[in-house]
């Protein structure tokens, strides 16, 4: 059975409680658990991005990572890398308006 992070957990309630709409996904078992989590996140109306460099199949000798990534991309998921996300976050932090004291 393929398990999603949404299966048997309270992740949906936690995310909804924080009013999250976007998720960065990574993990092991790319073609099973990670893909199932992405599917469930999309079904729950989250905008999803997969961190390709932080997602891998359990067995590194399996040659299907590219096929799995293409399948995920074909379902409307952004495929990106952790350094790209960190660069965006760093840029936003650096360009954030200064907090003025009262």
C-alpha positions in Angstrom: 0.0 0.0 0.0 1.3 3.5 -0.9 1.0 5.8 2.1 0.7 9.6 1.8 1.7 12.0 4.6 -2.1 12.8 4.6 -3.0 9.1 5.5 -3.7 8.5 9.1 -2.2 11.8 10.3 -3.5 15.3 11.2 -1.3 17.1 8.7 -4.4 18.5 6.9 -5.7 20.1 10.1 -2.3 21.5 11.0 -1.9 23.0 7.5 -5.4 24.4 7.5 -4.9 25.8 11.0 -2.0 27.8 9.7 -3.9 28.8 6.5 -1.2 27.2 4.3 -1.9 27.0 0.6 1.5 26.0 -0.7 3.6 23.0 0.1 7.2 22.0 -0.6 7.5 18.3 -0.8 10.5 16.0 -0.5 11.2 12.5 0.8 12.1 8.9 0.1 10.1 6.5 -2.0 9.5 9.1 -4.7 7.5 6.8 -6.9 5.2 5.8 -4.0 4.9 7.8 -0.8 6.1 11.1 -2.2 3.9 10.8 -5.3 0.9 9.8 -3.1 1.5 12.8 -0.8 1.7 15.1 -3.8 -1.6 13.6 -5.2 -3.4 14.1 -1.9 -2.1 17.6 -1.5 -3.4 18.5 -4.9 -6.7 16.9 -4.2 -6.9 19.1 -1.1 -6.3 22.2 -3.2 -2.7 22.9 -2.2 -0.2 24.4 -4.6 2.7 21.9 -4.6 6.4 22.0 -5.5 8.7 19.0 -5.4 12.3 19.6 -4.3 13.9 17.2 -6.8 17.3 17.1 -5.1 15.7 16.1 -1.8 13.5 13.4 -3.3 14.8 9.9 -4.1 13.6 6.4 -4.7 14.4 3.9 -1.9 16.6 2.0 -4.3 19.1 4.2 -6.0 19.7 1.6 -8.7 16.1 2.1 -10.1 16.3 3.9 -13.4 12.8 5.3 -13.3 13.3 8.6 -11.4 13.1 10.6 -14.6 9.8 8.9 -15.6 8.4 9.5 -12.1 9.4 13.2 -12.2 7.9 13.7 -15.6 4.6 12.1 -14.4 4.6 14.4 -11.4 5.3 17.4 -13.6 2.5 16.4 -16.0 0.1 16.6 -13.1 0.9 20.3 -12.7 3.5 20.2 -10.0 6.5 22.5 -10.1 9.8 20.6 -10.0 12.5 22.7 -8.4 15.7 22.4 -6.3 16.3 23.3 -2.7 18.9 25.9 -3.6 16.5 27.7 -5.8 13.9 27.9 -3.0 16.6 29.1 -0.5 17.7 31.8 -2.9 14.2 33.1 -3.2 13.7 33.1 0.5 17.1 34.8 1.1 16.2 37.5 -1.5 12.8 38.1 0.1 14.4 38.4 3.5 17.1 40.8 2.3 14.5 43.0 0.5 11.9 43.0 3.2 10.9 46.4 4.4 12.5 47.5 7.6 10.3 47.4 10.7 9.9 50.9 12.0 9.6 51.4 15.8 6.7 53.4 17.1 
